[in-house]
Amino acid sequence: MSRRTRRGWTVAGIAGGLVGAAGAAAGAGVASQRRRIAAQRRSLATEMAEHGGAVPPGMVGEEVSVTADDGIRLACETVEPADGSDPVATVVLVHGFALDRRTWQEQRPFLAGLTGPSVRMVLYDQRSHGRSERAPADTCTIDQLGRDLDAVIRTLAPEGELLLVSHSMGGMTVMALAEQHPELFHERVAGVALVSTSAGEMASSGLGLTFLSRRNPVIRTLGGLATWQPGLVETGRRAMGDLIWAITKRFAYGDMQVDPRMVDLVDTMIGSNAVGALTDFVDTLGTHDRLAALPGLCCAEVLVLAGDADRIIPFKHSEAIADALPTARLVRLSGVGHMPMLEQPDEVDRELGDLIERSMERERGGRFRLTRPRPRRRDGGGPAGDAAEATGTDGVAGPGDDPVVATDGAGAGRRSSRSALLGRRRSARAWKAAPAAPDGPGPDAGDGPARDDGGPAGNGRTTRGRGRKGPS
C-alpha cells in the first residue's frame, strides 16, 4: 500500500471515529429531533411548491459571466430599475462565505422598486460559490476576492457612481478592494454597507474561535477527506441534512421563531457549495486583517450594520470597524443573528435606502429623497420595534427598548423605526434630558448631539457627530 493511500485511510479513519463518537453521544434525543425537523421540512416543501403569484420586481435579471484575472468564471447578474428609468448609481451586492447571491433576495424588490431616481443592481457569486467556477485552493484568498470584485466592476459597471453592499466575507472583499484600489473609492464609490463583517481577528471569538483555528482537527481532517474522497463527504453531508438544517437555524439566526423559509434558503445555499470548496477559505478567513485598510473608505458614506445575537461574527467586530471610521453609521439590531438581511429585511432595506440618500447628497449636494416601495407585510405585525420605546444614551437596548439602535460617528444610541412623529419627538426629549453615561462623555461632549433633520418632518432623530451628511 502506498504512503499516499495509507495517509488517505488514516484521514478517513480519524473522520469516521469523530463522526461515530458524535453519533454515539447524540443518542435518541437527536433522532427524535431529526424526525421533527424532517416533518417540518416536508411541510415547508409542500407549502412552497403550492405557492404561486407574480414574481416581485427585481427578482429576474440578466445572467452574465465575468472572467477573473486568473481565468476563473464568475456567475453574475444585472438587474435594471423596475420602472425602466435611467439609474443614478449601480449597487453591487457582495455575499458572504458559504452562501451565494440569493443572500440578497429580500433586498432585490426594494432596490429595484426605488424611484425618483432609481438604481441598478449587480450581483455575483464569489469564486467556488454558487454558480461560479470552482477555483484552485491556493487562489481562495481574500486578496483574490478583492481582485474578483474589481473585475466585476470593470466589466459590468465601468462608469458612474457605485454603492457596495456587502455581507460577512463580502465585507472583507470590499476591504481588500479598498486596499488594492484606493483611487476607486476616491473617484467612484459613493457608499459602502458592511453587514455582519469583520476587519480582522476572526479566530478570536464567536464560531470562528473554533472553526478557524489552525489546531482544529475536525476542520483539518474534513478538508483532507474532502480532497481525497469528496463523494464520501458529500454523501455523509446529505445523510445528516436535517441535523445540518437545525444547526444552520441556530447559527444563522438570532430568533428561533424565524420563518422556516429563511432557514431553508440559507441551508440550500450552503448545500449548493462543495465542502472542499468551503474548507479552502478557512485559512484566509482566519488570517484576515484589514483594519488598516478601513481609512480608505472615508471618502464614502459608510453603514456598519449587524445583529447583537450573531454567533458567527460577534457584534464587537462591527464596533471595531465603526471605531476606525468615526463618520460611519453603526446600526445594531437587537436579538438578530448573522443574516439580518433575511431576519429583519425591512430594517435593512430602510438603512440601505438612507445610505443611498446620504451618498447621493454627499456626491451631488442638496437634499436627496428616494421614493421607496411599500414595506412588505409579515406575520406578526411586521418588523419588531414599530411601537418600541426610545433607548437611553448608552446605545444599548434594555427591556422595552427598540430592537434597532444606531449611532453616527462616535455616537450614542438612538431609535430607528417607523414610529409616529410623537414617538420620535419623545425620543429627542429623552435624549436632551438624559445624564452622561458613567464611562463616557455625555450629550454635550465634543460637537454635541446634532439633530438629524433628514426625513419626513425632520424625523426627530438625535445623533452624535455629523449625522446626515451633506456635501463635503
C-alpha positions in Angstrom: 0.0 0.0 0.0 1.5 3.4 -1.0 2.2 6.1 1.5 -0.5 8.4 0.0 -3.1 5.6 0.3 -2.2 4.9 3.9 -2.4 8.6 4.7 -5.8 8.8 3.0 -7.2 5.8 5.0 -5.7 7.4 8.2 -7.7 10.6 7.4 -10.8 8.6 6.7 -10.3 6.6 9.9 -10.0 9.8 12.0 -13.1 11.3 10.4 -15.0 8.1 10.8 -14.1 8.0 14.5 -15.1 11.6 15.0 -18.5 11.0 13.3 -19.0 7.8 15.2 -18.3 9.3 18.5 -20.6 12.2 17.8 -23.4 9.9 16.7 -23.0 7.7 19.9 -23.1 10.8 22.1 -26.2 12.2 20.3 -28.5 9.3 21.3 -32.2 9.0 20.9 -32.7 12.7 21.6 -31.1 13.7 18.3 -33.1 11.0 16.4 -36.3 12.5 17.8 -35.3 16.0 16.9 -34.4 14.9 13.4 -37.8 13.4 12.9 -39.4 16.7 14.0 -37.2 18.7 11.6 -37.8 16.3 8.7 -41.6 16.6 9.2 -41.3 20.4 9.3 -39.2 20.5 6.2 -41.6 18.2 4.3 -44.5 20.6 5.3 -42.4 23.6 4.2 -41.6 22.0 0.8 -45.2 21.3 0.1 -46.2 24.8 1.1 -43.5 26.3 -1.2 -44.5 24.1 -4.1 -48.0 25.3 -3.9 -47.1 28.9 -3.6 -47.8 31.0 -6.7 -48.3 34.6 -7.7 -46.5 37.2 -9.7 -42.7 37.5 -9.5 -41.8 40.6 -7.5 -39.8 43.3 -9.3 -36.0 42.8 -9.2 -36.1 39.1 -8.9 -35.4 38.4 -12.5 -32.2 39.8 -14.0 -29.8 39.2 -16.9 -27.4 36.3 -16.3 -23.8 37.1 -17.4 -20.3 35.8 -16.8 -17.2 37.7 -15.9 -13.7 36.2 -16.2 -11.4 37.0 -13.3 -7.8 37.9 -13.8 -6.7 34.3 -13.3 -9.3 32.9 -15.8 -12.0 31.8 -13.2 -15.5 32.3 -14.5 -17.7 34.3 -12.1 -21.5 33.9 -12.4 -23.1 37.4 -12.4 -26.5 39.1 -12.8 -27.5 42.6 -13.6 -30.9 44.0 -12.7 -32.3 47.2 -14.2 -34.8 49.5 -12.4 -38.3 48.2 -12.4 -39.7 51.4 -13.9 -37.2 51.4 -16.8 -35.7 54.7 -15.8 -32.0 55.7 -16.0 -30.4 54.7 -12.7 -28.5 57.3 -10.7 -26.0 54.7 -9.5 -25.1 51.0 -9.5 -25.4 49.0 -6.3 -23.0 46.0 -6.3 -24.1 43.3 -3.8 -21.4 41.0 -2.4 -22.4 37.9 -0.5 -20.5 36.0 2.3 -18.8 32.7 3.0 -20.7 29.5 2.1 -23.6 31.5 0.5 -24.3 33.0 -2.9 -26.2 35.9 -4.4 -29.5 34.6 -3.2 -28.4 36.2 0.1 -30.0 39.4 -1.2 -33.3 38.0 -2.3 -35.3 40.2 0.2 -33.4 43.4 -0.9 -33.9 42.9 -4.6 -37.5 44.0 -4.8 -36.8 47.1 -2.6 -33.8 48.3 -4.6 -35.5 47.6 -8.0 -38.6 49.5 -6.8 -36.7 52.7 -5.8 -37.8 55.7 -7.9 -37.0 59.4 -8.2 -34.3 58.4 -9.0 -33.7 54.6 -9.4 -30.6 52.4 -9.0 -29.3 49.5 -11.0 -28.1 46.2 -9.3 -25.1 44.0 -10.0 -24.9 40.6 -8.1 -22.5 37.8 -8.4 -21.4 34.5 -6.8 -17.9 34.6 -5.3 -15.4 32.1 -6.7 -16.1 28.5 -5.7 -19.5 29.6 -4.5 -23.0 29.2 -6.1 -22.8 29.0 -9.9 -19.3 30.4 -10.2 -16.4 28.1 -11.2 -14.5 26.1 -8.6 -11.2 27.7 -8.1 -7.8 26.2 -7.1 -7.4 26.2 -3.3 -4.4 28.5 -3.4 -6.5 31.2 -5.1 -9.2 31.1 -2.4 -8.0 34.2 -0.6 -9.5 37.5 0.5 -6.9 39.2 -1.7 -8.1 37.4 -4.8 -11.8 38.1 -3.9 -10.9 41.8 -3.9 -9.5 41.4 -7.4 -12.6 39.4 -8.5 -14.8 42.3 -7.3 -12.6 44.7 -9.3 -13.1 42.6 -12.4 -16.9 42.5 -11.9 -17.0 46.3 -11.5 -14.7 46.9 -14.6 -16.9 44.6 -16.7 -20.4 45.3 -15.5 -20.3 48.8 -14.0 -17.4 50.6 -15.7 -18.8 54.1 -15.3 -20.9 56.1 -12.9 -21.3 56.2 -9.1 -21.1 53.0 -7.1 -22.5 51.7 -3.8 -21.0 48.5 -2.5 -23.3 46.4 -0.2 -21.6 43.5 1.4 -22.2 40.8 4.0 -19.7 38.8 6.1 -16.8 37.6 3.8 -18.2 40.1 1.2 -17.3 42.9 3.6 -13.8 41.6 3.8 -13.8 41.5 0.0 -14.7 45.2 -0.1 -11.9 46.0 2.4 -9.4 44.1 0.1 -10.6 46.1 -2.9 -10.1 49.4 -0.9 -6.6 48.2 -0.1 -5.8 47.4 -3.7 -7.6 50.3 -5.5 -7.9 53.3 -3.2 -8.5 55.5 -6.2 -11.8 53.8 -6.9 -13.1 54.9 -3.5 -11.9 58.4 -4.1 -13.4 58.7 -7.5 -16.5 56.5 -7.8 -17.6 54.7 -4.6 -20.2 56.9 -3.0 -21.4 54.5 -0.3 -20.5 51.3 1.4 -22.6 48.9 3.6 -20.7 46.5 5.8 -23.2 44.0 7.2 -22.2 41.4 9.8 -18.5 41.5 8.9 -15.1 41.9 10.5 -11.8 43.7 9.8 -9.7 41.1 11.5 -9.1 38.7 14.4 -11.9 36.4 13.1 -10.4 33.5 15.0 -10.6 35.3 18.4 -14.3 34.9 19.2 -17.6 33.5 18.0 -17.8 30.5 15.8 -14.5 31.5 14.3 -12.7 30.7 17.6 -13.3 27.0 16.9 -13.9 26.9 13.2 -10.9 28.9 12.0 -8.4 27.6 14.5 -5.3 26.1 12.8 -5.3 23.5 15.6 -8.9 22.3 15.0 -8.5 18.6 14.0 -12.1 18.3 12.8 -11.9 21.1 10.2 -8.4 20.0 9.0 -9.5 16.3 8.8 -12.7 17.3 6.9 -10.7 19.4 4.5 -8.3 16.5 3.8 -11.1 14.0 3.4 -13.0 16.3 1.1 -9.9 16.5 -1.1 -9.2 12.7 -1.0 -12.8 11.4 -1.1 -15.2 14.2 -2.0 -18.1 11.8 -2.8 -17.9 10.2 0.6 -18.0 13.6 2.3 -21.0 14.8 0.3 -22.9 11.5 0.9 -22.4 12.0 4.6 -23.5 15.6 4.4 -26.7 14.6 2.7 -27.4 11.9 5.3 -27.1 14.5 8.0 -29.2 17.0 6.1 -31.9 17.5 8.8 -29.4 17.9 11.6 -27.4 20.4 9.5 -30.6 22.3 8.9 -31.2 22.7 12.6 -27.6 23.8 13.1 -28.0 26.3 10.3 -31.1 27.7 12.1 -29.2 28.1 15.4 -26.1 29.8 14.0 -27.6 31.9 11.1 -30.4 33.5 13.1 -31.0 35.0 16.4 -34.7 34.5 16.5 -35.5 30.8 16.9 -39.0 31.5 15.6 -37.6 32.8 12.3 -39.6 31.9 9.2 -38.5 28.3 8.2 -38.3 29.5 4.6 -35.4 31.7 5.6 -33.7 28.7 7.2 -34.3 26.6 4.2 -32.8 29.3 1.9 -29.6 29.5 3.9 -29.4 25.7 4.2 -29.9 25.4 0.4 -27.2 28.0 -0.3 -24.7 26.2 2.0 -25.7 22.8 0.5 -25.0 24.0 -3.1 -21.3 24.6 -2.3 -18.9 21.7 -2.1 -17.4 21.0 1.3 -13.9 21.1 -0.1 -14.6 24.5 -1.7 -15.6 25.9 1.6 -12.6 24.5 3.6 -10.3 26.1 1.0 -11.3 29.5 2.5 -10.6 28.6 6.2 -7.0 29.8 6.3 -7.7 33.2 4.6 -10.6 33.9 6.9 -8.5 33.1 9.9 -5.6 35.4 8.8 -7.8 38.2 7.5 -6.6 41.5 9.0 -7.6 44.7 7.2 -8.2 47.2 10.0 -5.5 49.4 8.3 -7.5 49.4 5.1 -10.6 50.9 6.6 -9.5 54.6 6.4 -9.6 54.1 2.6 -13.4 54.1 2.9 -13.5 57.6 4.5 -14.4 59.2 1.2 -17.6 57.3 1.0 -20.7 57.2 3.2 -20.4 54.0 5.3 -23.1 52.0 7.0 -22.0 49.3 9.5 -24.9 47.1 10.5 -25.1 43.8 12.5 -27.1 41.9 14.9 -26.1 41.6 18.6 -27.1 37.9 18.6 -24.6 37.0 15.9 -22.9 33.8 16.9 -20.6 33.7 13.9 -19.1 37.2 13.9 -20.0 38.9 17.2 -21.2 42.5 17.2 -17.9 43.7 18.7 -16.3 43.3 15.3 -18.8 45.9 13.9 -18.0 48.2 16.8 -14.3 47.9 16.0 -15.0 48.9 12.3 -17.1 51.9 13.4 -14.3 53.0 15.8 -11.9 53.1 12.9 -14.4 55.1 10.8 -15.6 57.9 13.1 -18.1 59.2 10.5 -19.7 55.8 9.8 -23.2 55.0 10.9 -23.3 52.0 13.2 -26.6 50.1 13.5 -27.2 47.3 16.0 -30.2 45.0 15.5 -31.1 43.6 18.9 -31.7 39.8 19.0 -30.7 39.4 15.4 -28.2 36.8 14.2 -25.7 36.6 11.3 -28.3 37.1 8.5 -30.0 40.4 9.2 -31.0 40.9 5.6 -33.2 37.8 5.8 -34.2 38.0 9.5 -35.1 41.8 9.5 -35.3 42.7 5.8 -37.4 45.8 6.3 -34.9 47.3 8.7 -32.0 46.5 6.4 -34.0 47.9 3.4 -34.7 51.1 5.3 -31.0 51.6 6.2 -29.9 50.9 2.6 -32.4 53.5 1.4 -31.0 56.0 3.9 -27.4 55.1 2.8 -28.2 55.8 -0.8 -29.8 59.1 0.0 -26.8 60.2 2.2 -24.4 59.0 -0.5 -26.1 61.0 -3.3 -26.3 64.1 -1.1 -22.6 63.9 -0.5 -21.8 63.4 -4.1 -24.3 65.9 -5.6 -25.1 68.3 -2.9 -28.5 69.4 -1.6 -31.3 67.2 -0.3 -31.9 63.9 -1.9 -35.0 61.8 -1.3 -35.9 58.5 -2.9 -39.5 57.3 -3.4 -39.5 53.9 -1.8 -41.7 50.9 -2.3 -44.1 50.0 0.4 -42.6 47.7 3.1 -43.5 44.1 2.9 -46.2 42.9 5.3 -45.3 39.9 7.5 -47.0 37.7 10.0 -46.8 39.1 13.5 -47.3 42.7 12.5 -44.1 43.5 10.6 -40.6 44.1 11.9 -40.1 44.3 15.6 -39.7 47.7 17.1 -42.6 49.5 15.4 -44.0 50.6 18.8 -40.9 50.4 21.0 -39.7 52.9 23.5 -36.6 55.0 22.9 -33.2 53.8 24.1 -31.0 55.5 26.6 -27.8 57.3 26.0 -25.6 54.3 26.3 -26.8 53.0 23.0 -27.7 49.6 24.4 -31.3 48.5 24.3 -32.9 47.3 27.6 -36.3 45.8 28.3 -38.9 47.6 26.3 -36.3 49.3 24.1 -36.4 49.5 20.3 -34.5 46.5 18.8 -32.8 48.8 16.4 -30.1 51.0 17.9 -28.0 53.2 15.6 -25.0 55.5 16.2 -23.4 58.1 13.9 -19.8 58.8 14.3 -18.7 58.2 17.9 -22.4 58.4 18.6 -24.7 57.5 21.4 -27.8 55.4 20.8 -30.9 56.4 19.0 -34.1 54.7 17.9 -34.6 53.8 14.3 -38.1 52.7 13.5 -41.3 53.7 11.7 -42.8 55.2 14.8 -45.2 58.1 14.8 -43.8 61.6 14.9 -44.9 61.9 18.5 -42.8 59.0 19.5 -39.8 60.5 17.7 -40.2 63.8 19.5 -40.4 61.9 22.8 -37.2 60.2 21.9 -35.5 63.5 21.2 -36.7 65.0 24.5 -35.4 61.9 26.4 -32.1 62.5 24.8 -31.9 66.1 25.9 -32.8 65.2 29.5 -30.5 62.1 29.7 -27.4 62.3 32.0 -24.0 61.4 30.8 -23.1 57.7 30.7 -20.7 56.7 33.6 -18.0 55.5 31.3 -18.2 58.1 28.5 -19.0 61.7 27.6 -22.5 63.0 27.9 -24.6 64.5 25.1 -22.8 67.8 25.4 -19.3 66.5 24.8 -17.5 67.3 21.5 -19.8 68.6 18.9 -22.8 67.8 21.0 -25.9 66.0 19.7 -26.5 67.0 16.2 -30.2 67.0 15.2 -30.6 65.0 12.1 -33.3 66.8 10.1 -33.5 64.4 7.3 -36.7 62.5 6.5 -40.3 63.4 7.0 -41.0 66.2 9.4 -37.3 66.3 10.4 -37.5 62.7 11.7 -36.8 63.8 15.2 -33.5 61.9 15.2 -30.7 62.8 17.6 -27.2 61.6 16.7 -23.6 62.2 17.6 -21.1 63.6 15.1 -22.1 64.6 11.6 -25.5 62.9 11.5 -26.9 63.1 8.0 -24.0 64.2 5.8 -24.4 66.9 3.2 -21.9 67.9 0.6 -18.3 68.0 1.7 
